[in-house]
Amino acid sequence: MMDLGKIDSYLGVNIMRNRSVKLLEINQSCYIWEIINHFRMLDANPAHTPLPSGAEMHLVKCEEQASASEIRAY
């Protein structure tokens, strides 16, 4: 095992970490662009996919630590 330093990406997932504000962001934007480019779809028209009615109440931005009842095992 070797310590390769700070991780920036892993298996197509970009990882951005800011320890001073305890922030961890992950996304797959680079992977998505690779797929779009691979299938030559750079000129494709994007389309919005709306959420089902009532889905907004399940989207909650967490500003603090989750309570024990909010934590679910994976």
Secondary structure, 3 states (H helix, E strand, C coil): CCCCCCCCEECCEEEEEEHHHCEEEEECHHHHHHHHHHCCCCCCCCCCCCCCCCHHHHCCCCCCCCCCCCCCCC
